[in-house]
Amino acid sequence: MSLNNNQLAIKEGWVSVLANSALFVLKFWAGIATGSIAIIADAWHTLSDSLTSIVVVAGVKISAKPADKEHPFGHGRAEIIAALIIGVLLSVVAFNFVLEGIGRLRTRELVSYSNFAIVATVVSIVAKEALAQYAFAIFRKTGSKPVKADGWHHRSDAISSVVILVGILAGKHVWWVDGVLGIVVAILIFYAAYDILRDAMHTMMGEVPEEELVNTIKKICSEESLLEMKPHHFHIHRYGEHTEMTFHIKLPDNLSLFDSHEIATRIESRIQEITGIVSTIHMEPEGFYRNRQNH
């Protein structure tokens, strides 16, 4: 991530921390005033946004550190680790909401919602969606996964507040509304956590290169030599903005080591120039597998 993009991601994190802290105070106050477990749970959901935004800031700062002896590929995967932490935190918060919702259903306690609760919930919806849009705009500029995860966290909070508002307006005199709303909020948060964790783990476990990228590599190979190299066995490894790729090419059996190396080096340089990807090429003699089968 460039210095400017890094600063944008950090700014998004701190804006989120400040806004969510203020919303937590507002919603927690409304929850205490009405005795609503759903609104109190929603307040803690908002506070968890502040904690995850701090994780975002830490992850972005660490990922910006240059490569060193212990981390030759840089620190870009710190962003992925940050996204994993956000996903786990969301899961813990959601589980707690389920327990609170079930507890409220068992007590069969009726909650009387006030106008203050309605106003606080509406303010939360508008503010959280604005924060989500801001985070997604920063993500489109920077490509930062933690910022994207932070945006979905804001969005899930906005959706949960919408659900709570609908429940407040539709069920002021139904005893089970508050408990059910608490569980619904938990389900929404679990879904957001699943989406964040799936995306982060997909990157951590390795990816199959996109077909468009593979076609670009094959085109580069054909442009750099008249030989039919049949590039194959592609592997790609992402470290934040730094990407490494390995693949194999076939070369004539009688081609010298010097000439083989010269062809591979040209292709590697061209790939980095066009795609920004650092590649390593494994060279195979065309008759290698045929000779092994004969023996």
C-alpha positions in Angstrom: 0.0 0.0 0.0 1.4 3.4 -0.9 2.1 6.0 1.7 -1.0 8.0 0.8 -3.3 5.0 0.7 -1.8 3.9 4.1 -2.7 7.3 5.6 -6.3 7.1 4.2 -6.8 3.7 5.8 -5.5 4.9 9.1 -7.7 8.0 8.9 -10.7 5.8 8.3 -9.8 3.8 11.4 -9.6 6.8 13.7 -12.8 8.4 12.3 -14.5 5.1 13.0 -13.2 4.9 16.6 -14.4 8.4 17.4 -17.8 8.1 15.8 -18.6 4.7 17.2 -17.6 5.7 20.7 -20.1 8.6 20.6 -22.8 6.3 19.2 -22.1 3.7 21.9 -22.8 6.3 24.6 -26.0 7.4 22.9 -27.4 3.9 22.4 -26.3 2.5 25.7 -28.0 5.4 27.4 -31.2 4.7 25.4 -31.0 1.0 26.3 -30.6 1.6 30.0 -33.4 4.2 30.0 -35.8 1.7 28.3 -34.4 -1.6 29.8 -34.1 -3.0 26.2 -31.6 -5.8 25.9 -31.7 -5.5 22.1 -30.7 -1.8 22.2 -28.0 -2.5 24.9 -26.7 -5.3 22.7 -26.7 -3.0 19.7 -24.7 -0.5 21.7 -22.0 -3.1 22.5 -22.0 -4.0 18.9 -21.2 -0.4 18.1 -18.5 -0.3 20.8 -17.0 -3.5 19.2 -16.7 -1.4 16.0 -14.3 0.9 17.9 -12.2 -2.0 19.0 -12.0 -3.5 15.5 -11.2 -0.1 14.0 -8.2 0.1 16.4 -7.2 -3.3 15.0 -7.5 -1.9 11.5 -5.1 1.0 12.3 -2.6 -1.4 13.9 -2.8 -3.8 11.0 -2.3 -1.1 8.4 0.6 0.4 10.2 2.3 -3.0 10.6 1.7 -3.9 6.9 3.4 -0.7 5.8 6.7 -1.8 7.3 9.3 -2.8 4.7 10.7 -6.3 4.3 13.4 -7.4 6.7 15.4 -10.6 7.5 12.6 -12.2 9.4 9.9 -11.2 6.8 11.5 -11.2 3.3 8.1 -10.7 1.6 7.2 -7.7 3.8 4.5 -7.3 6.4 1.5 -7.1 4.0 -0.3 -10.1 5.6 -0.7 -8.1 8.8 -3.8 -6.7 7.1 -5.2 -10.2 6.6 -4.5 -11.1 10.3 -6.3 -7.9 11.3 -9.3 -8.9 9.3 -9.2 -12.3 11.0 -9.2 -10.7 14.4 -12.2 -8.5 13.4 -14.1 -11.6 12.2 -13.4 -13.5 15.5 -14.5 -10.4 17.6 -17.7 -10.2 15.6 -18.4 -13.9 16.3 -17.9 -13.5 20.0 -20.2 -10.4 20.1 -22.9 -12.3 18.2 -22.7 -15.3 20.5 -23.2 -13.1 23.5 -26.2 -11.5 21.8 -27.8 -14.9 21.3 -27.4 -15.7 25.0 -28.9 -12.3 26.0 -31.8 -12.8 23.6 -32.6 -16.2 24.9 -32.4 -15.0 28.5 -34.9 -12.2 27.7 -37.3 -14.7 26.1 -37.2 -16.9 29.2 -38.1 -14.1 31.5 -41.0 -13.0 29.3 -40.3 -9.4 30.3 -42.2 -6.7 28.4 -40.1 -3.7 27.3 -41.6 -0.2 27.0 -39.7 1.7 24.2 -39.6 5.5 24.5 -39.3 8.2 21.9 -35.7 8.7 23.0 -35.0 5.0 22.0 -36.5 5.7 18.5 -34.4 8.8 18.0 -31.2 7.2 19.2 -31.8 4.2 16.8 -32.5 6.5 13.8 -29.4 8.5 14.5 -27.4 5.2 14.7 -28.8 4.0 11.4 -27.9 7.1 9.5 -24.4 7.5 11.1 -23.4 3.8 10.7 -24.4 3.7 7.0 -22.5 6.9 6.4 -19.4 5.3 8.1 -19.9 2.2 6.0 -20.0 4.2 2.8 -16.9 6.1 3.9 -15.0 2.9 4.6 -16.0 1.3 1.3 -14.9 4.5 -0.6 -11.5 4.2 1.2 -11.3 0.5 0.3 -11.9 1.2 -3.4 -8.9 3.6 -3.3 -6.6 1.5 -1.2 -7.7 -2.1 -1.6 -7.2 -2.6 2.2 -9.0 -5.7 3.4 -9.3 -4.6 7.0 -10.9 -1.3 5.8 -13.4 -3.4 3.8 -14.0 -5.6 6.8 -14.6 -2.4 8.9 -17.1 -1.2 6.4 -19.1 -4.4 6.6 -19.0 -4.1 10.4 -20.5 -0.6 10.1 -23.1 -2.0 7.6 -24.1 -4.9 9.9 -24.6 -2.4 12.8 -26.8 -0.2 10.6 -28.9 -3.2 9.5 -29.3 -4.4 13.1 -30.4 -0.9 14.1 -33.0 -1.0 11.3 -34.3 -4.3 12.6 -34.5 -2.9 16.1 -36.4 0.2 14.8 -38.9 -2.0 13.0 -39.4 -4.0 16.2 -39.9 -0.9 18.3 -42.5 0.6 15.9 -44.3 -2.7 15.3 -44.3 -4.4 18.7 -44.4 -2.0 21.6 -46.9 -4.3 23.4 -45.5 -7.8 22.5 -43.3 -9.3 25.2 -41.1 -11.4 23.0 -40.0 -8.7 20.5 -36.9 -7.6 22.4 -35.5 -11.1 22.9 -36.2 -12.0 19.3 -34.6 -8.8 18.0 -31.5 -9.5 20.1 -31.2 -12.9 18.4 -31.8 -11.4 14.9 -29.1 -8.9 15.5 -26.8 -11.8 16.4 -27.6 -13.7 13.2 -26.8 -10.6 11.1 -23.4 -10.2 12.9 -22.6 -13.9 12.5 -23.1 -13.5 8.7 -20.8 -10.5 8.6 -18.2 -12.4 10.6 -18.5 -15.4 8.2 -18.0 -13.2 5.2 -14.9 -11.5 6.6 -13.3 -14.7 7.8 -14.0 -16.5 4.6 -12.3 -13.8 2.5 -9.3 -13.5 4.8 -8.8 -17.3 5.0 -9.1 -17.6 1.3 -6.1 -15.3 0.9 -4.1 -16.9 3.7 -4.6 -20.4 2.2 -3.5 -19.5 -1.3 -5.4 -18.7 -4.4 -5.8 -19.9 -8.0 -4.7 -17.0 -10.3 -7.5 -15.4 -12.3 -7.9 -16.6 -15.9 -7.2 -13.1 -17.2 -3.8 -13.1 -15.3 -2.9 -16.5 -16.6 -3.7 -15.4 -20.2 -1.5 -12.3 -19.7 1.4 -14.5 -18.6 1.0 -16.8 -21.5 1.0 -13.8 -23.9 4.1 -12.4 -22.3 5.9 -15.8 -22.8 4.9 -15.9 -26.5 6.1 -12.3 -27.0 9.5 -12.9 -25.3 10.4 -16.0 -27.3 9.4 -17.9 -30.4 9.7 -21.2 -28.4 6.4 -22.9 -27.4 7.0 -22.9 -23.6 3.5 -24.0 -22.5 3.5 -22.2 -19.1 1.7 -24.1 -16.4 1.5 -25.0 -12.7 0.7 -21.5 -11.6 0.8 -20.5 -7.9 0.1 -17.1 -6.5 0.9 -15.7 -3.0 -0.3 -12.4 -1.8 1.4 -10.3 0.9 -0.8 -7.2 1.0 0.1 -5.2 -2.1 3.2 -7.4 -2.7 2.4 -10.5 -4.8 4.6 -13.4 -5.6 3.9 -16.0 -8.4 5.6 -19.2 -9.5 5.0 -21.2 -12.6 6.7 -23.7 -14.9 7.8 -23.4 -18.6 9.0 -26.1 -21.0 12.2 -25.5 -22.9 14.1 -27.6 -25.6 16.3 -30.3 -24.1 19.4 -29.1 -25.9 19.0 -25.4 -24.8 22.0 -24.2 -22.7 21.6 -23.2 -19.1 22.7 -19.7 -20.0 20.1 -19.3 -22.7 17.4 -20.9 -20.5 18.2 -18.5 -17.7 18.2 -15.5 -20.1 14.7 -16.4 -21.4 13.3 -16.9 -17.9 14.8 -13.6 -16.7 13.3 -11.7 -19.6 9.9 -13.1 -18.9 10.1 -12.3 -15.1 11.2 -8.7 -15.8 8.3 -8.3 -18.3 5.8 -9.7 -15.9 6.8 -7.4 -13.1 6.8 -4.4 -15.5 3.2 -5.2 -16.7 1.5 -6.6 -13.7 3.7 -5.6 -10.7 4.0 -9.2 -9.7 7.4 -10.7 -8.7 7.6 -14.1 -10.5 9.9 -17.1 -10.2 10.0 -19.5 -13.1 10.9 -23.2 -12.9 12.3 -24.5 -16.2 11.6 -28.0 -17.5 13.3 -29.8 -20.4 10.7 -30.8 -22.9 11.7 -34.5 -22.8 12.0 -34.8 -19.0 8.8 -36.5 -18.2 8.9 -38.6 -21.4 12.4 -39.9 -20.4 11.2 -40.7 -16.9 8.3 -42.8 -18.2 10.7 -44.7 -20.5 12.8 -45.7 -17.5 
